[in-house]
Amino acid sequence: MIEGFNPIIDKNCEILILGTMPGEVSLKKQEYYASERNQFWKVIFSIFGEEMDDDNYESKKAFLLNNKIAIWDVLKSCDRENSSDSNIKNPVANDFKSLYINYPNLKSIYFNGKKAEVFYKRLVVKNVNKDDLSLFNLPSTSPANAVKLEDKENEWRRILLPLKG
């Protein structure tokens, strides 16, 4: 059984980006999207037109929060061999009911890949009454998703729309 992380979030966050479960490298380093091959941080910094500090996880987290973006995973725990979402067994969802109570400014959820959306709809929606959130799927930033970086960035720019009103 592997366990995920606490969310990166504060009271100002309006956007929640959800993955499924941290990969092996992330779990080892105890950092979201820690694998050099995962393009999450490149995409996030790029859509805001900023340069990324590769080595400083604290500055990456601050960047998200300064832009009203929270990140978390749909799953609190699961059984899984390697980092592939297709190998997930016995998934247990995070406590979204408490999250939504504690962070009422959240307006939109963006799923980092289809599997996160599938688990959310299967494990969370039926247990949490939060109809005022908009849900969007974005292409996974995982190296398993062969879409070109430029194409991912173009899709991910959608998160800027609610932030800019």
Residue pairs with C-beta under 8 A, 6 or more apart in sequence:
1 77
1 78
1 79
1 90
2 21
2 27
2 77
2 78
2 79
2 80
3 76
3 77
4 21
4 22
4 72
4 73
4 75
4 76
4 77
4 94
5 22
5 30
5 32
5 72
5 73
6 72
7 16
7 70
7 71
7 72
7 94
7 99
8 32
8 61
8 64
8 65
8 70
8 71
8 72
9 16
9 65
9 70
9 71
9 72
9 99
9 103
10 65
10 70
11 103
11 105
12 65
12 68
12 105
13 65
13 68
13 69
13 70
13 103
13 105
13 106
14 68
14 69
14 105
14 106
14 107
14 108
14 162
14 163
15 68
15 69
15 70
15 106
15 107
15 108
15 109
15 110
15 159
15 162
15 163
16 69
16 70
16 71
16 72
16 106
16 108
16 109
16 110
17 69
17 70
17 71
17 72
17 109
17 110
17 111
17 112
17 159
18 71
18 72
18 73
18 74
18 109
18 110
18 111
18 112
18 116
18 120
19 32
19 33
19 71
19 72
19 73
19 74
19 112
19 113
19 116
20 73
20 74
20 75
20 85
20 88
20 113
20 115
20 116
20 119
21 73
21 74
21 75
21 78
21 80
21 85
21 88
22 32
22 34
22 73
23 34
23 35
23 38
23 83
23 142
24 82
24 83
25 34
25 35
25 36
25 83
26 32
26 33
26 34
26 35
28 34
31 57
32 40
32 71
33 40
33 41
33 141
34 57
35 83
35 143
37 143
38 141
38 142
38 143
39 141
39 143
39 149
39 152
40 112
40 141
41 52
41 60
42 52
42 141
42 149
43 141
43 149
43 152
43 153
43 156
44 63
44 64
44 69
44 156
45 51
45 52
45 63
46 153
47 153
47 156
47 157
47 159
47 160
48 63
48 67
48 160
50 63
52 60
53 59
53 60
64 70
64 71
67 163
68 105
68 163
69 159
70 103
70 106
72 94
72 99
73 94
73 116
74 93
74 94
74 116
74 119
74 120
74 123
74 124
75 88
75 91
75 92
75 93
75 94
75 119
75 123
76 92
76 93
76 94
76 95
77 90
77 91
77 92
78 88
78 89
78 90
78 91
78 92
79 88
79 89
79 90
80 87
80 88
80 89
81 87
84 144
85 113
85 115
85 116
85 142
86 115
88 115
88 119
91 119
91 123
92 123
93 119
93 120
93 123
93 124
93 127
94 124
96 124
96 127
96 128
96 130
97 127
97 128
99 106
100 106
100 128
100 130
100 133
106 133
107 132
107 133
107 134
107 162
108 133
108 134
108 135
108 136
108 159
108 162
109 120
109 133
109 134
109 135
109 136
110 136
110 137
110 138
110 158
110 159
111 117
111 120
111 135
111 136
111 137
111 138
112 138
112 140
112 141
112 142
113 137
113 138
113 139
113 140
113 141
113 142
113 145
114 137
114 140
115 140
117 135
117 137
120 135
134 162
136 158
138 152
138 155
138 156
138 158
138 159
139 145
139 147
139 151
139 152
139 155
139 156
141 152
145 152
